[in-house]
Amino acid sequence: MSPMPFGGHPTFSEYCTWAAQDENCIVSTGYATAPSGAVITQTIITAPSGKFVIVPDLAQDERLVPTMVGYLDRRLGLNSKWFKLP
């Protein structure tokens, strides 16, 4: 892996772009109503296998920590190029 700023932690947008372009995932973003009644954004990533993950209220420019990268990879059954923790 080549050196990246911030220790190689991707932004959420970079992860979604990788998933869509390299892994043929479907990425869709929309709005949902939280239990409090507030409207939040949510992103749904669906892998070709049918596995999916719903990520509520996370900005596209937010850097993902290694535990979040690991979580997304596990939920989707993927192995991304970024550092992750189990």
N, C-alpha and C positions, 0 to 999 in steps of 0.2 A: 504494500500500500504506500502510495506517495504521501509525503507530508502535506497536511492541510491545516489551515488556520484553526485555532481553538482545539488543537489536539485531534483533528479529524472528525469532529462531531458535525454531522450534516444538519442543515436546516430541515424543517418538516417538508418544505417545498422540494428540496433536493431528494429526500427520501421518496416522496410521492412521484417525482419525475423519473427516478430510477425504477421504481416499481412498475410504472406504466410503460416506459420505453424498453427496458431490458427484460422485464419479467411478464409483460403482457397483462398486467393487472388493470382493473378498471378503477379509476379514482373519481369520486364525485363529491362535491361540496355543496352543502345547502344549509338550511336553517331548521332549528328545532326549538320547542318550548321546554324550558327547564321546569322542574317541580315548583320552583318559586314563581313561575309565570314569566320570567325573563326569556327573551329570545336569544339563542346562542347559535354559533356556527357549528357545523359538524362535518367531518370528512369521513367517508366510507371508502375503504380500500378493499377490493375483492380480487383474490388470486384466481387464476384459471382453474384451480382445483375446486373452487367454490368456498374456500375458507375466506373469512372476512374479518375486518376489525373496524369498529366505529370509534373515531377519535373526536371527542367533543371539545369545542372552544379552545383550540390550539392555533396560534397564529402561524402563518406560512413561513415567517422569518425566524421562528423560534428554533434555537439549537437543541438537538436531541441528545440527551445524556446516554451513555452506553447501556444503561438498564432499559431505557425506552426503545432503543434500536433493537435490543434483544427481545423485548416484548413484542414489537411489531413483527420481527422475523418469525418468532415462534407462532404467533397467531395466524400468520399468513403461510407458514410452511416454507419460508424463503431463507436464503443465506446471503445477506447483503455484504457489500464490500467494506463497511465501516466497522470499527471496533465496537464490540458488544460484550455485555456481561450476562451470564445465564440468569 
